[in-house]
Amino acid sequence: MLSARVLQFFVKSMLVATATTVLTSCDSAPKQTQQEAQRITTPSPPAKPLHIGEIEGVVFAKPTKNGIRLQNDQMLQAGPTEDIVFMATWCPHSLALKRALNDPSVRPYLSGRTISFIFMNEWPTVKSELKDLVAAGKLPANELDSKLSMLKQRSGSKYLFDPQFLHDLPGNTYISDRPPSEVTSFPTVMTASGFGDRLSWFANTLGMNRSLAAAVLLKYEDSEDSGE
């Protein structure tokens, strides 16, 4: 397994700030940070059988100018009670948002809403970072393929670095080949008003008091590895 001290992965922080709140997001392209390094090198081992084919075999999606087109030509579109959230399983800020959505203080605000979660094919990003490590002399070139194969084998998923992430998402999950151009970091939320950050989503769309929303989001951001 690659050491978290060796594998610097995925993120330069992007600030989403208010007068009292600063949240960070994961870049959608591989950059540098220690926190994502640990997440990318240690995907959660499966806690129970996960039927990857059922999750990934039907729900492919492609962004279009009118919304997100599914494999069966249906369209996912944000609306008054429909939201689309773009996430990455390797991103600790996506994990923090998932845990915030499952917080008892947040669940009432989700009542009557349909949330769709969209993930990209994450393996090209992982391979790109491994190639950067080879170029930097931190990984022998002849170990790149074996490291990538090991991570894929541990994941068990054709598309996702950590499919265990999907188990308790409060909505439907889709796999896309690429994000819309407006999605430059994870998580990003698409609402009827357009694309925005998670704090704005909680406060402006879900209707939570902004201070409460900030407190709940920071509760999970402040936990070690975005966990509890």
C-alpha positions as CSV (number, residue, x, y, z in Angstrom):
1,M,0.0,0.0,0.0
2,L,1.3,3.5,-0.8
3,S,2.2,5.6,2.2
4,A,0.1,8.7,2.8
5,R,3.3,10.6,3.3
6,V,4.4,9.6,-0.2
7,L,1.2,9.8,-2.2
8,Q,0.2,13.5,-2.2
9,F,-3.2,13.6,-3.7
10,F,-5.9,15.5,-5.5
11,V,-6.5,18.9,-3.8
12,K,-5.7,22.5,-3.6
13,S,-8.2,24.0,-1.2
14,M,-10.9,26.1,-2.6
15,L,-12.5,28.5,-0.1
16,V,-16.2,28.9,0.3
17,A,-16.4,31.7,2.8
18,T,-18.9,33.6,4.9
19,A,-18.2,36.1,7.7
20,T,-18.0,33.2,10.2
21,T,-17.5,30.1,8.1
22,V,-14.8,28.7,5.9
23,L,-15.3,25.4,4.1
24,T,-12.9,23.8,1.6
25,S,-13.6,21.6,-1.4
26,C,-11.7,19.0,-3.4
27,D,-10.5,20.1,-6.9
28,S,-11.9,17.9,-9.7
29,A,-8.4,17.5,-11.0
30,P,-5.5,15.9,-9.1
31,K,-3.6,18.4,-6.9
32,Q,-1.7,18.2,-3.6
33,T,-2.9,17.6,0.0
34,Q,-2.2,15.2,2.8
35,Q,-5.8,14.6,3.8
36,E,-6.8,13.2,0.4
37,A,-3.6,11.2,0.3
38,Q,-4.8,9.2,3.2
39,R,-8.2,8.7,1.7
40,I,-7.0,7.6,-1.7
41,T,-4.6,5.1,-0.3
42,T,-6.9,3.5,2.2
43,P,-10.4,2.9,0.8
44,S,-12.8,1.4,3.2
45,P,-12.8,-2.4,3.1
46,P,-16.3,-3.7,2.3
47,A,-18.4,-4.1,5.4
48,K,-21.1,-6.1,3.6
49,P,-21.6,-7.5,0.1
50,L,-22.0,-4.7,-2.5
51,H,-23.5,-5.5,-5.8
52,I,-21.5,-3.2,-8.0
53,G,-23.2,-4.2,-11.2
54,E,-26.6,-3.1,-9.8
55,I,-25.1,0.2,-8.9
56,E,-23.0,0.9,-11.9
57,G,-24.5,-1.2,-14.7
58,V,-27.6,0.9,-15.4
59,V,-27.1,4.4,-14.2
60,F,-24.7,6.1,-16.5
61,A,-25.2,9.8,-17.1
62,K,-23.8,12.5,-19.4
63,P,-24.1,16.2,-18.9
64,T,-25.9,18.3,-21.5
65,K,-26.9,21.9,-21.7
66,N,-30.4,21.0,-20.6
67,G,-29.5,18.7,-17.7
68,I,-28.0,15.3,-17.1
69,R,-29.0,12.7,-19.6
70,L,-29.3,9.1,-18.3
71,Q,-28.6,5.9,-20.2
72,N,-32.3,5.4,-20.9
73,D,-32.6,9.0,-22.4
74,Q,-34.4,10.3,-19.3
75,M,-33.2,13.6,-18.0
76,L,-32.1,14.6,-14.6
77,Q,-32.8,18.3,-14.0
78,A,-32.6,20.5,-11.0
79,G,-36.0,21.9,-10.0
80,P,-38.0,23.3,-7.1
81,T,-37.7,20.0,-5.2
82,E,-34.9,18.3,-7.2
83,D,-31.2,18.8,-6.5
84,I,-28.1,17.2,-8.1
85,V,-24.9,16.8,-6.1
86,F,-21.5,16.1,-7.7
87,M,-19.2,14.1,-5.5
88,A,-16.0,12.0,-5.4
89,T,-15.5,9.0,-3.2
90,W,-11.9,10.0,-2.5
91,C,-12.8,13.5,-1.4
92,P,-13.1,14.0,2.4
93,H,-15.3,17.0,1.9
94,S,-17.8,14.9,-0.1
95,L,-17.7,12.4,2.8
96,A,-18.3,15.3,5.3
97,L,-21.3,16.4,3.3
98,K,-22.7,12.9,3.2
99,R,-22.5,12.7,6.9
100,A,-24.1,16.1,7.3
101,L,-27.0,15.0,5.1
102,N,-27.6,12.1,7.4
103,D,-27.5,14.2,10.6
104,P,-30.8,14.2,12.5
105,S,-31.0,18.0,12.4
106,V,-30.8,18.0,8.6
107,R,-33.0,15.1,7.6
108,P,-36.3,17.0,8.1
109,Y,-35.1,19.6,5.5
110,L,-34.7,16.8,2.9
111,S,-38.4,15.7,3.3
112,G,-40.1,15.9,-0.1
113,R,-36.9,16.5,-2.0
114,T,-35.3,14.3,-4.6
115,I,-31.5,14.3,-4.5
116,S,-29.4,12.7,-7.2
117,F,-25.7,12.1,-6.5
118,I,-23.3,12.0,-9.5
119,F,-19.8,10.5,-9.5
120,M,-17.2,10.4,-12.2
121,N,-15.1,7.5,-13.4
122,E,-12.4,8.0,-10.8
123,W,-9.7,5.7,-12.0
124,P,-8.2,8.0,-14.7
125,T,-7.6,10.5,-11.9
126,V,-5.9,8.0,-9.7
127,K,-3.7,6.8,-12.6
128,S,-2.8,10.4,-13.4
129,E,-1.6,11.0,-9.9
130,L,0.4,7.8,-9.9
131,K,2.1,8.9,-13.1
132,D,3.0,12.2,-11.4
133,L,4.6,10.3,-8.6
134,V,6.7,8.4,-11.1
135,A,7.7,11.6,-12.8
136,A,8.7,13.0,-9.4
137,G,10.8,10.0,-8.6
138,K,8.6,9.0,-5.7
139,L,7.3,5.8,-7.3
140,P,9.3,3.4,-9.4
141,A,7.9,3.3,-12.9
142,N,7.7,-0.5,-12.9
143,E,5.4,-0.4,-9.8
144,L,2.7,1.9,-11.3
145,D,0.6,-0.8,-12.9
146,S,0.8,-3.0,-9.8
147,K,-0.2,-0.2,-7.5
148,L,-3.2,0.8,-9.7
149,S,-4.3,-2.9,-9.9
150,M,-4.0,-3.3,-6.2
151,L,-6.2,-0.2,-5.6
152,K,-8.8,-1.5,-8.1
153,Q,-8.8,-4.9,-6.6
154,R,-9.3,-3.6,-3.1
155,S,-12.1,-1.3,-4.4
156,G,-13.9,-4.0,-6.4
157,S,-15.4,-1.3,-8.5
158,K,-14.9,-0.6,-12.2
159,Y,-15.5,3.1,-11.7
160,L,-15.3,4.2,-8.0
161,F,-12.3,4.4,-5.8
162,D,-14.4,3.6,-2.7
163,P,-17.8,2.2,-3.6
164,Q,-18.6,1.7,0.1
165,F,-19.2,5.4,0.1
166,L,-22.5,4.9,-1.7
167,H,-24.2,2.8,1.0
168,D,-25.9,5.5,3.0
169,L,-26.4,8.3,0.5
170,P,-29.9,9.7,0.9
171,G,-30.7,9.6,-2.8
172,N,-30.1,7.9,-6.2
173,T,-26.5,7.4,-7.5
174,Y,-25.3,7.9,-11.0
175,I,-22.0,7.5,-12.8
176,S,-20.9,10.0,-15.4
177,D,-17.9,10.1,-17.8
178,R,-17.3,13.8,-17.0
179,P,-18.7,16.6,-15.0
180,P,-20.3,19.7,-16.4
181,S,-17.9,22.5,-17.0
182,E,-19.4,24.4,-14.0
183,V,-18.2,21.7,-11.7
184,T,-14.6,22.5,-10.8
185,S,-14.5,21.1,-7.3
186,F,-16.3,18.5,-5.2
187,P,-18.8,18.6,-3.7
188,T,-20.8,21.0,-6.0
189,V,-24.6,21.3,-5.9
190,M,-26.9,22.0,-8.8
191,T,-30.2,23.5,-7.8
192,A,-33.0,25.3,-9.7
193,S,-30.9,28.5,-9.2
194,G,-27.8,27.0,-10.7
195,F,-24.5,25.6,-9.4
196,G,-23.3,26.4,-5.9
197,D,-21.6,25.3,-2.7
198,R,-23.0,23.2,0.0
199,L,-23.5,26.0,2.5
200,S,-25.6,28.0,0.1
201,W,-27.6,24.8,-0.7
202,F,-28.4,24.2,2.9
203,A,-29.3,27.8,3.7
204,N,-30.9,29.1,0.5
205,T,-32.5,25.9,-1.0
206,L,-33.2,23.6,1.9
207,G,-34.2,26.5,4.1
208,M,-32.0,25.9,7.1
209,N,-30.9,28.8,9.3
210,R,-27.5,29.8,7.9
211,S,-25.8,29.6,11.3
212,L,-27.2,26.1,12.0
213,A,-26.2,25.0,8.5
214,A,-22.7,26.2,9.0
215,A,-22.4,24.5,12.4
216,V,-23.6,21.2,11.0
217,L,-21.3,21.3,8.0
218,L,-18.3,22.3,10.1
219,K,-19.1,19.6,12.7
220,Y,-18.2,17.0,10.1
221,E,-15.4,19.0,8.4
222,D,-13.7,19.4,11.7
223,S,-13.8,15.7,12.5
224,E,-10.6,13.8,11.8
225,D,-10.5,12.6,8.2
226,S,-14.0,14.1,7.9
227,G,-15.2,11.2,10.2
228,E,-16.4,11.0,13.8
